[in-house]
Amino acid sequence: MLMHIPFNKVYLTGKEESYVANALKGDKLTGGGNHTAWCKENLTKRYGFDNLHLTTSCTAALETAALLLNLQAGDEVIIPSYTFVSTANAFALRGAKIVFADSAAANPNIDADTIEPLISKRTKAIVPVHYGGVACDMNKISDLAKKHNFMVVEDAAHSIDAYFYNRPLGSLGDMAAFSFHETKNITCGEGGALLMNNRLFNERTEIILDKGTNRKIFAEGKTDKYEWVGLGSSYRMAETSAAFLRAQLEELDGIQKIRMELWNAYYSALTDAGLQEFFSLPVLPHYAKHNASVFYVVCNSRALRDKLISGLAAKGIASAFHYQPLHSSPFYSAMQQKPVVLPNSEKFGNCLLRLPLHANLSKDNIHYVTELIIKILN
Ligand SMILES: Cc1ncc(COP(=O)(O)O)c(C=O)c1O
């Protein structure tokens, strides 16, 4: 019999329905109710985070960060090419020039040793993306930001419960954006969080998240006028989503335990299979404690990657490639006078293959997938 293994399936903890039903009984559906407060407190206490806001998505959190930077036309933001479009879009929307950096040879994260030549007087920020919850080299990136006086916005979309040495990802830049999209370790369908580590921005963040108004100080009775005071948008998470997220956060440790076991099961089965002539396994820098957000292999060619995708699909297993490098996207290339060449990003774009990984899977499922990979290759 054919076994069907979806690439992703939301893991439900069992409490989502009752928490959402409870949120519906409250008088605060727009957010800012008990469930929002619970999630914020849980995340800030658990990780020692400073000032955290729940948002409608990671994209919304990145757009808020971009607004906070007060970017002017011609300002530059350094971004890895191997990332999701939102990382770049958020800053491009504010008129910034996106300067793409290459990935490291060993993993899809930005190659910290290639950043300095990309810095100019107009560089206002860098946005490291911790791919698969594996930390970027944040010491090198923070040193460059200090030396050249620009901000660091961590794209921590994949990075809940992942660490750089013993520091949680998200806590290392001036700001960070997390995702709770349904493909992430914990979810509420669509959702995110903006973490502020630089207090400089606290007041303006409230204004931006309140659609450009002074709603917060008005509600606190500090002004008698409720007015438009700056740029802003509609980025706050609704209370029903926060209720769903709470159910997931309560089970975060359990979910992480399952995911780590599955990730390790893939890693050891594929190591034992000795398939290095076909692909390489994830390379984890010594400073990174990852969170089993993604399990990937990097195939030796695109043809081999595509053969694995179709071979697995024929047996009911959904696997997936990941980002198409943004420097060679139709939108970006059309704006360039000469093509940008970033060989490592291109290699990951062509050769990276993600295997199914979600907390609904069992070790038997992993065994089935790895055995099938061995069969397809032999
Ligand atoms: C690196 C990265 N940044 C940002 C996002 C956008 O996240 P969201 O869907 O929560 O807006 C994604 C989406 O998967 C992502 O992979």
Ligand as a Chemical Component Dictionary entry (heavy atoms), coordinates in Angstrom:
data_LIG
# 
_chem_comp.id                   LIG 
_chem_comp.type                 NON-POLYMER 
_chem_comp.pdbx_formal_charge   0 
_chem_comp.three_letter_code    LIG 
# 
loop_
_chem_comp_atom.comp_id 
_chem_comp_atom.atom_id 
_chem_comp_atom.alt_atom_id 
_chem_comp_atom.type_symbol 
_chem_comp_atom.charge 
_chem_comp_atom.model_Cartn_x 
_chem_comp_atom.model_Cartn_y 
_chem_comp_atom.model_Cartn_z 
_chem_comp_atom.pdbx_ordinal 
LIG C1 C1 C 0 12.943 33.701 5.757 1  
LIG C2 C2 C 0 11.500 34.111 5.742 2  
LIG N1 N1 N 0 11.176 35.367 6.057 3  
LIG C3 C3 C 0 9.893  35.781 6.067 4  
LIG C4 C4 C 0 8.868  34.933 5.757 5  
LIG C5 C5 C 0 7.453  35.429 5.769 6  
LIG O1 O1 O 0 6.735  34.877 6.844 7  
LIG P1 P1 P 0 5.149  35.092 6.959 8  
LIG O2 O2 O 0 4.521  34.094 6.064 9  
LIG O3 O3 O 0 4.853  34.846 8.407 10 
LIG O4 O4 O 0 4.873  36.490 6.566 11 
LIG C6 C6 C 0 9.153  33.609 5.413 12 
LIG C7 C7 C 0 8.066  32.675 5.078 13 
LIG O5 O5 O 0 8.175  31.495 5.154 14 
LIG C8 C8 C 0 10.499 33.181 5.404 15 
LIG O6 O6 O 0 10.830 31.927 5.044 16 
# 
loop_
_chem_comp_bond.comp_id 
_chem_comp_bond.atom_id_1 
_chem_comp_bond.atom_id_2 
_chem_comp_bond.value_order 
_chem_comp_bond.pdbx_ordinal 
LIG C1 C2 SING 1  
LIG C2 N1 SING 2  
LIG C2 C8 DOUB 3  
LIG N1 C3 DOUB 4  
LIG C3 C4 SING 5  
LIG C4 C5 SING 6  
LIG C4 C6 DOUB 7  
LIG C5 O1 SING 8  
LIG O1 P1 SING 9  
LIG P1 O2 DOUB 10 
LIG P1 O3 SING 11 
LIG P1 O4 SING 12 
LIG C6 C7 SING 13 
LIG C6 C8 SING 14 
LIG C7 O5 DOUB 15 
LIG C8 O6 SING 16 
# 
